[in-house]
């Protein structure tokens, strides 16, 4: 199985491609010094394999390493991801 993660800033999204198929996306909007994640999607036939969690983790790692922005979890899935990963709370805006 080949997994390719990507940041597509022109499209405002992070993606996960598995074996050549786009399976998960985390969309965002930049608002000054914050980044709002407003939608996470996994192809219906690929749900239940943790792909959304993987793309969100990739996105949070990228934000932490490369942007200095704080995250606003507008999407319920991203909010739940932070609830499950309290060690990453420093990325959240207050």
Secondary structure, DSSP 8 states (H G I E B T S, - for coil): --EEEEEETTTTEEEEEETTEEEEEEEEEEETTEEEEEEEEE-GGGTTSSHHHHHHHHHHHHHHHHT--EEEE-SHHHHHHHHH-GGGGGGB--
